[in-house]
Amino acid sequence: MDLLKTLSAAGEFATPIVDAHHHLWDLKAGHYPTKTDQYDKNFFLGDYRAICRDYMPSDYVAALKGFNVVGSVHIQAARAMDEQVAETEWLGTMNEQFGLPSVVVGHVSFVQPDCAAILEGHAKSPLMRGIRSRPTTSPGPHASVAGAPGTMQDDHWRRNFALLEKHGMSWDMRIPYWHLEEGAEVARSFPGIPMVVNHTGLPLDRSEEGLAIWRKGLAALADCPNVVIKISELGLPHGKWDVPSNVRVVREAASIFGPDRIIFASNLPVASLSTTFGGIVAVMREALAKETPETLAKFFARNAIRFYRIPIQLP
């Protein structure tokens, strides 16, 4: 059964949507430590206990009602390190049973001893498109860990990172805003690896100082032709959903990257800590209200289809 085909657009917004960033998990089928026995008190959005439960394709599609979602990209969901390939295999089963996700971004640490073998395992899945793997980062913009083990300057990290090109895989770049310029250096060093900035570059500090650092980092990344950006997860700690600030962030990110390099994504179910799928779409539409229908079509679906090589044909 293809669950996405049960959806139909309501109201005036019938634009096809590809959700380029969401998660699924079955806490009985696999081990997800941060959701069962290793609660992360430092999670960037605060208390996430509301989503520490099964989140299956039926739950995801229920959150999309009223929107014409035609495809989706599953991003690794913090399954146990010894179950990285098992997560990809499970997602293949979900695709066979429910028609989603359309494609998959898996996980490996670029410093784990069996990194090469894990990448080989992921590559066996026809759904596999890339890897999301977080490098070691500093606690804030005024601290540096540059060159430390696991950072983007670590030779071990970079040697294994280079294996993505061998497999034709992309990198989902999930780093905080004060590391974006370092991310741009990685993009320049590996021009053959497509990269996508996650969660709008995580502009969690909406002060003018914080946004200036974020904006400078995005500009550096936009100068790299192998980088695109997912505009997603605009939530702030403790469930705060600041519509005016979110609109500004979306508008500025879209302006920096341009119409061919911006991708819509929800980050469900994590985004449900602060808003709904409808709330996400509403902010995007308000921020991009002056854009052409062609640009909106690219943002909401076509750019994701191209970047993640999703087997979907749109009119």
N, C-alpha and C positions, 0 to 999 in steps of 0.2 A: 504493500500500500504506500502510495506517495502522499504523505501528509500535507506537503506544501500545496498540492493540487486541490486540497479542500478549502484553501483560502480564497477569498475574493475581496477586492478593494471596496471599501465603503466610502460614502461621501464623495468629495470632489478630487481626491488624490488617488488616481489609478496608476500612477507611475510604477513600473516594475522595480522591485528592490532586490538586491543581493545583499544579504547581511554578511559582511566579511569578517566578523569576529564574534563568535559566541562559544559557549561551552555546554557540554553534557556530562553527566556522571551518574553511575549506578553504584551506590556505596556497598552494595552486596556483591557486585561483579568484580570489583577491584578495590585496591587500597588507596585512599586519598587522604594522606596523613593530616593535612591542615583542616580537613572537614570532619575528622573523626577523633583523633587523639593528640594532635599537635596544634592546638588553636594558636593562631598567629596574632599576638597582642599588638604587633606593629603594622598590621595591614593598613595600606595607605588610605582606605576609606573608613576605617574604624571598625565598629562591631559588625561582623558579617554572619553571626549565628543564624540569621533568618534564612540563609541559603545553604546551611549545612544539612541538606536533605537530598534525596534523589532528585535529579533534574534530567528528565528523559525527553525524547522527541515530542511526545504528546504535551508535556508541560511547556516546552519551547513554542510549539505551534499555537497553543492556547494564548500565549502572550502576544502573538502576531495578528490576532483577529482584526479584520477591518483593513488590512494592508495586503498588497499584491506582492508578497515575498516569493520569489521564483528560485532562489538558490541560497546556499549558506556555506560559510567557511568555519570549520571547527578548529579552534586554537587549543593547544594542549592545556589540560586542566589540573596540573599539579598532582598527577598520579604518582605513585611511589617510584623511586629511581630504578628499582628492579622490574618495573612493569611498563617501561616506556614503549616498547614495541607492542606489548599486549594492549595498551590503550589504542594504538593505531588499528590493531586487528579487531578490537571490539567495535570501533567506529565503522569499520567495513561491514560488520554485521548489522549495525544500525542503518547504514545506507541501504543494505539489501532488504531489510524489513520495512523501513519507513521512508526511504527515498531521501534521507538527509543524514549527515551533512553531504553537501555536494563534493567537497574536497577537504583535505585535512592538513593542518600544520602540527607537527609533532614536537617532541622534546628530546634533547640530549644536552648534557653539560659538555662544553668544549674542553674541559680539563679532566673528565672522568677517564679512567684507563681504557675502557672499552668503547670509546667514542666512535671509532671507525666501524666497529661491528654493529653498534646500535644504528648508525646511519645506513648501513647495508640492510639491516632488518626493516627499517622504515621504508627504504626504497622499493621493497618488494610489493608494497601496497599501491594499486593503481590510483588511489585517492591522494597519495602523499604529494605535497607541493613544497613544503619548506619546514623550517625549524624555528621555534621560538625558544631562545635560551638567554637568560639574563646574565650579563657579566657582573662581576663584583663592582659595586658602586659605593660612593661615599655617602655619609649621612646628610649632607647638605651642600649648598653652593659654595660655602666658604671652607670646605674641607676637601682634601685630595687623597686618593689612593692610587694615583697613576703609577703603573708599573708593578703593582702588587700582584700576587698570584690570582688568576681568574679575571683580571681586568682586561680591558680592550687593548692594552699595551703589552700584555704578557705573551711572550713568544710561544709558549705551550698553547695558550688559548688561540692564538692566531694560526698556528699550524693546523690545528683541528678545524678551526673555522673555515680554512681554505678548502676543506673537503666538500663543502656545500657545492662548490662549482662542479666538481667531479660528478655529482649526482643531479645536477640541474635544479638544485633547491634554492629557495629564497630564504632570507632571514627576516623574521619579525622582530624589529628592534624595540624592545620594551625597556627603556632607560628613562630616568627622571630628567627633567628639563635642564638641569645644570650639567648633564653629560652629553647633550646633543651635539656640541661642537666636536667632542671626542668621537661620537658616532659618525660624524661627517668625515673624520680622518680615516676611519675604518672603511667607509664607502669609497673614498678616493684610493685606498690601498688595494681594494678588491673590486675593481670596476666590472668584473664578470659575474658578480653575485647580485641579483636583484634584492633590494631591501625595502622594507616598509616600516615607517615609524608607527608605533602603536599608540593608541589613546591620545592622539593630538599632541604628542610630546609631553604629556603629563604636566600641564601648567597648573599645578596645585596651589602655587602662590600667586594670587591675582593682584598683588600690589604692583605698582608701576615698576618697582625694582625687579620683582620676580618676572613680570611679563617682558621686561627688556632683555633679561637673560634668555628667556624662552624664545623670544622673537629672533634674537641673534643666532641661536642654535638652529632654529628652523631655516633661517636664511642660508646658513652654511650647508645644511643638508639639501636644500633645494638647488644649490649649485652643483650637486652631484646627479648626473643624468640617470643613474641606476637606482635612485631613491624616490619613493612615493610616500604618501601619508594617509593613514586611516584616521578619519575624524570620528572619534568615539570616546566613550567614557569621560563625560564632562562633569561627573559627580564630584563633590568635595567631601571631606571627612564629615562623619556624623550625619549622613543623609542629606546634606545641603545641596539643593539644586537651584543655582543662581541664574535665572533665565537671562537677565541683561548681560551679565558677565560671560555666560556661555555663548550667547549670540556674538558678542565681540570676538571671543576666541575663535569660533568657527569661521567668522568672516575674515579674520586676519590670517589664519592658517590657509584658507582657500586662496586668498590673494597672493600669499607667498609662493605657493606651489603651482597655482594655475589649474585650469579646468581639466587637463588631461592626467593630473597626478594626485587627485583627491578621491578618496574612497570612503563610502558610508559603512558604518558598523555599529552594532548595538552594545556589545559586551554583556549580553544576557547570559546567566541570570544575575551577574554581579551588578549590572546597572539598575536592577530592580530595588537595590538598597536605597536609591534616591529618586527614581522616576519609573515611568512605563515606556514601552516601545513607542506609544503615541506621543509621549512627552519628548522623547528623543527626536522623532521625526519633526515635531512642531518647531523645535529650536533650529534644526537644520533648515527647514523651509523659511523661517523668519530671517535667518542669517543670509540665506542665498536668494532672497525674494527678488532681487534685481537681475539674477542670472537668467540666461536664455534656457528654453526647454531642452536644447541640446546639451548644455552644461549640466543641467539637473539629471538628464538621462545618463550621462557619463558618471556623475557622482554617485547616484543611487544604484547603478548596476554595471554599466559597460566597462568602467575602469577596473572594477574588481574581477569581472569575467576575463579581461585581458591579462591582468597581473597574475592571477591565480590559475589561469588556463582552465577555466570552468567550462565543461561541455554543455553550454546553454546557448541556444540560438534565440535572439530577440528580433522582433520585426524591424 
